[in-house]
């Protein structure tokens, strides 16, 4: 949350020399990745929230980092096509996992609701459409909502930079119980044991 401290990435890269460093934070457009690498000297970037509702950001990065022109922001019709395909794939995954078409689709669409908000970020679709997306229960209903939208609509100025994901402030860092206390720094640095999955999932960010 907040603003990424790119200067800290630069300090790290200066400190470790030839060890590859990947920068992360506030990459909302492909041009941000190019600028981060130029300003910090990092060897590559990691994308987090910037790709939520915009999976094409990765192909844009390939173009930008290869010195080629980046495609313009996608029109709403292209966004909706990707969104519906995303939902279909998620439904297929849940149906395969549960073995039950009805239950699988129900679970998938419940999980997918948050993605509709990210896909629609910056597009002038109106509050009623956003409300309907946030309550969508089936693929058919999703397709019905999409069918009523203007596929030629463009994102509003600055819409690409609307923040997504966690924006409610810093989350307290949590470590496995007892992991830090009573151990020497050398032990912490070279601990390569694999944490228990159930314990990891209970931690913030897990």
Secondary structure, 3 states (H helix, E strand, C coil): CCCCCHHHHHHHHHHHCCCCCEEECCCCCHHHHHHHHHHHCCCEEECCHHHCCCCCHHHHHHHHHCCCCCCCCCCHHHHHHHHHHHHHHHHHHHHHHHCCHHHHHHHHHHHHHHHHHHHHCCECCCHHHHHHHHCCCCHHHHHHHHHCCCCCCCECCCHHHCCCCCCCCCCCCCCCCCCCCCCCHHHHHCCCCCCCHHHHHCCCCC
